[in-house]
Amino acid sequence: MIKPDFTNPKFWKELRKRTSLDGRIGEEECYYWCYDALKLLSEYGAHGFKIIDGTLPRETVRKYSLFMDDHRVLAREYPSGIFIADGTAGQVNKRYPEGYYGYSINAPRKLKLFYDDAIRRWKEEKFKKQP
């Protein structure tokens, strides 16, 4: 199977239609979306995406009027940055009912809060594994 352009939001919106969240925002279902998406991505062989998890302190949750403090997404590192595939972004930012698919640096503020923490944890984990 030919590998798609994993940085194309259209690819992710089509993939999302094949998950259990088709037609829904997916409130508090980021875990399920990530595993659904990984299973579908396996059809393309090695894809390089990993589940990462961002957790925010209570003060940040209150400050930004968020209803949750933990969020999982798929991420892959490219030379141009960390690409995020977040099929449940609509629960954090209503402007993204079908998800956010783009580089973390370009993400809207509330989503970026989660992404930045998740990326920090991911990098720390990678650093710990180095010999």
MIROKE-156437 format. One record per residue (C-alpha): residue number from 1; residue in three letters; x, y, z. Coordinates in Angstrom, 1 decimal. Each point is the difference from the previous one (the first is absolute). Example, Ala and Ser with C-alpha at 12.3 -4.5 7.8 and 13.67 -1.06 7.14 Angstrom:
// residues 2
NODE   num   residuo       xx       yy       zz
NODE     1       ALA     12.3     -4.5      7.8
NODE     2       SER      1.4      3.4     -0.7
//
This chain:
// residues 131
NODE   num   residuo       xx       yy       zz
NODE     1       MET      0.0      0.0      0.0
NODE     2       ILE      1.3      3.5     -0.9
NODE     3       LYS      0.7      2.1      3.1
NODE     4       PRO     -2.1      3.1      0.1
NODE     5       ASP      1.2      3.5      1.0
NODE     6       PHE     -0.4     -0.3      3.7
NODE     7       THR      0.3      3.8      0.3
NODE     8       ASN     -3.2      0.6     -2.0
NODE     9       PRO     -3.0      0.8      2.2
NODE    10       LYS     -2.3     -1.4     -2.7
NODE    11       PHE      1.6     -3.5      0.5
NODE    12       TRP     -0.8      0.2      3.7
NODE    13       LYS     -3.5      1.2     -0.4
NODE    14       GLU     -0.7     -2.9     -2.4
NODE    15       LEU      1.7     -2.4      2.5
NODE    16       ARG     -2.1      1.4      2.8
NODE    17       LYS     -3.1     -1.0     -1.8
NODE    18       ARG      1.1     -3.6      0.4
NODE    19       THR      0.4      0.2      3.8
NODE    20       SER     -2.6     -0.4      2.7
NODE    21       LEU     -0.2      3.8      0.2
NODE    22       ASP     -1.4      0.6     -3.5
NODE    23       GLY     -2.5      2.8      0.2
NODE    24       ARG      0.8      0.9      3.7
NODE    25       ILE      2.4      2.3      1.8
NODE    26       GLY      1.0     -2.8      2.3
NODE    27       GLU      0.0      1.6      3.4
NODE    28       GLU      2.3     -1.9      2.4
NODE    29       GLU      0.7     -2.6     -2.7
NODE    30       CYS      3.5      1.0     -1.1
NODE    31       TYR      1.4     -3.3      1.2
NODE    32       TYR     -2.4     -2.0     -2.2
NODE    33       TRP      0.5      2.3     -3.0
NODE    34       CYS      3.8     -0.5      0.2
NODE    35       TYR     -0.2     -3.8      0.1
NODE    36       ASP     -2.6      0.0     -2.8
NODE    37       ALA      2.2      2.2     -2.1
NODE    38       LEU      3.2     -2.0      0.7
NODE    39       LYS     -1.8     -3.2     -1.1
NODE    40       LEU     -1.1      1.6     -3.2
NODE    41       LEU      3.5      1.5     -0.6
NODE    42       SER      1.5     -3.5      0.3
NODE    43       GLU     -1.5     -0.6     -3.5
NODE    44       TYR      2.8      2.2     -1.3
NODE    45       GLY      2.9     -1.8      1.7
NODE    46       ALA      2.5      2.0      2.0
NODE    47       HIS     -1.6      3.4      0.5
NODE    48       GLY      2.0      1.5      2.9
NODE    49       PHE     -2.9      1.2      2.1
NODE    50       LYS      0.0     -0.4      3.8
NODE    51       ILE     -2.6      0.8      2.6
NODE    52       ILE      1.1      2.8      2.3
NODE    53       ASP     -1.8      1.3      3.0
NODE    54       GLY     -0.2      3.6      1.4
NODE    55       THR     -1.1      0.8      3.5
NODE    56       LEU     -0.7      3.5      1.3
NODE    57       PRO      0.1      1.3      3.6
NODE    58       ARG     -3.3      1.0      1.6
NODE    59       GLU      1.0      3.7     -0.2
NODE    60       THR      0.3     -0.2     -3.8
NODE    61       VAL     -3.3     -1.9     -0.3
NODE    62       ARG     -1.7      2.8      1.9
NODE    63       LYS      1.7      2.8     -1.7
NODE    64       TYR     -1.0     -1.2     -3.5
NODE    65       SER     -3.4     -1.3      1.1
NODE    66       LEU      0.7     -3.6     -1.1
NODE    67       PHE     -2.1     -2.9      1.1
NODE    68       MET      2.8     -2.5      0.0
NODE    69       ASP      3.6     -0.2      1.0
NODE    70       ASP      1.3     -2.8     -2.1
NODE    71       HIS      0.0     -0.6     -3.8
NODE    72       ARG      1.6     -2.6     -2.3
NODE    73       VAL      0.9      0.5     -3.6
NODE    74       LEU      2.1     -1.6     -2.7
NODE    75       ALA      3.4      1.6     -0.8
NODE    76       ARG      2.8     -0.5     -2.5
NODE    77       GLU      3.3      1.9     -0.2
NODE    78       TYR      0.9      1.5     -3.4
NODE    79       PRO      3.0      2.1     -0.9
NODE    80       SER     -2.4      3.0     -0.1
NODE    81       GLY     -1.5     -0.7      3.5
NODE    82       ILE     -2.4     -2.2      1.9
NODE    83       PHE     -3.1     -0.8     -1.9
NODE    84       ILE     -3.1     -0.6      2.1
NODE    85       ALA     -3.1     -2.1     -0.9
NODE    86       ASP     -2.7      0.8      2.5
NODE    87       GLY     -3.4     -1.5     -1.0
NODE    88       THR     -1.7      1.3      3.2
NODE    89       ALA      1.3      3.6     -0.1
NODE    90       GLY     -3.6      1.2     -0.2
NODE    91       GLN     -0.5     -0.7      3.7
NODE    92       VAL      2.7      2.6      0.8
NODE    93       ASN     -0.6      2.5     -2.8
NODE    94       LYS     -3.4     -0.1     -1.7
NODE    95       ARG      1.5      1.4     -3.2
NODE    96       TYR      1.4     -3.5     -0.6
NODE    97       PRO     -3.0     -2.4      0.1
NODE    98       GLU      1.8     -2.4     -2.4
NODE    99       GLY      3.3      0.3      1.7
NODE   100       TYR      3.3      1.9     -0.2
NODE   101       TYR      2.6     -1.3     -2.4
NODE   102       GLY      3.1      2.2     -0.3
NODE   103       TYR      3.3      1.0      1.5
NODE   104       SER     -0.1      0.6      3.8
NODE   105       ILE      1.6      3.4     -0.4
NODE   106       ASN     -3.1      1.1     -2.1
NODE   107       ALA     -2.6     -1.4      2.4
NODE   108       PRO     -2.5      2.3      1.7
NODE   109       ARG      0.9      1.1      3.5
NODE   110       LYS     -2.2     -2.4      2.1
NODE   111       LEU      1.0     -3.0     -2.1
NODE   112       LYS      3.6      1.0      0.1
NODE   113       LEU      0.0     -0.1      3.8
NODE   114       PHE     -0.6     -3.7     -0.2
NODE   115       TYR      2.3     -0.6     -3.0
NODE   116       ASP      2.9      1.8      1.6
NODE   117       ASP     -0.2     -2.0      3.2
NODE   118       ALA     -0.4     -3.3     -1.9
NODE   119       ILE      3.0      0.8     -2.2
NODE   120       ARG      2.1      1.0      3.0
NODE   121       ARG     -0.9     -3.4      1.6
NODE   122       TRP      0.7     -1.9     -3.2
NODE   123       LYS      3.5      1.7     -0.4
NODE   124       GLU      0.8     -0.7      3.7
NODE   125       GLU     -0.9     -3.7     -0.6
NODE   126       LYS      2.1     -0.2     -3.1
NODE   127       PHE      2.9      1.6      1.8
NODE   128       LYS     -0.2     -2.5      2.9
NODE   129       LYS      0.2     -2.9     -2.5
NODE   130       GLN      3.2      1.2     -1.5
NODE   131       PRO      3.1     -2.0      1.1
//
